Amino acid sequence: MTRSLSNVWRGEFLVSLRYHPLGIPLFIVCVCCILFCISDHIFPRLNRLTTRIRALFLKNATLSSIGVTMVCLWVVRLVLWKTGPHFFMW
């Protein structure tokens, strides 16, 4: 995951995808979290909106679906690694 995130930072999106498919979405989530924290201090009127978005993200259903997605992706990558196509780098 670290190599995937560092490649997103450098703008090498295909290489990032090859290292880990969830690197790009995780990078976007991290940038959004930083922007939410900054906007709370700079634009206090947006505080209600960012609070609602944070509450939506921290619901059990959202976190469970993220966990299931990560496990399924791990299984798919493991099967692809065993069967032959070498798109993903390990």
N, C-alpha and C positions, 0 to 999 in steps of 0.2 A: 504494500500500500504506500509506503514511503517513497519508493521509486516512482510510482504512478503519480503521486502528488507533486513531486519535484519536477516531473516532466510536464505536468499541466502548468506549473509556474513558469517554465521556460517556453511554453507554447507548443510543445510537441504532443499533440492530442492523440495521434494514432499510437505512438509509443506508450503513452499513458494508458490507453485502452488495452494495449497488449500486456502491460504489467498487471493491471487490475481494472475490470470494467466499472467498478464503483468509485474509482479515483476522481473522475470528473464530477459526478454528483456530490461527493463528499467535499470537494473543493468549493463548489457552488454553495453548499450549506454553510461552510465555514465563512465564506465571504458575506453571506446574508446575515449570519450572527454578528459579525463585526459591524456591518452597516446598521443593524438594529440597535446595537449598543451605542454607536455614535449618534444615530438619529434621536435616541432618547434624550441625549444631553443637548444636542443642537436644536432640535425641533420638539419641544415638549408636547405640542398638540398631537403628535403622532404616537404618543405613548399608549393610548388606548388601542390603536390598531396593532402595534407591535406586541402588546400584551396578549391580544386575542390570537395572533399568529403563533406566539410561543405556546399558549395553552393548547391550541390545535395540534401542534407538533408533539407535545408531551402527553397526549392521550394514550391510553394503553393499546388501543387498536392501531394507532400509527406506529408506535414503537414495536408492537408485535409483528406488523407487516414488514417493517424494516428488517427485523431479525430473521423472519422466514425467507425474505428475499436474499439475505446474505448467505444463509445456509444452502438454499437452492442453487445459488450462483456457485458456491464452493463445490457442490456435487457435480454440476455441469462442467466446471473447469477440470475436475478430477477425472471425469469420464472422458472428456476430450483429450486430456493428457495421456490416458491409457490407450485410447483407440488410435491415435496417430496424428490428426491435424495439429500442427505445431504453431498455431497462431499466437497463443498466449505464451509469454515468457515467464519463467519461474525464478 
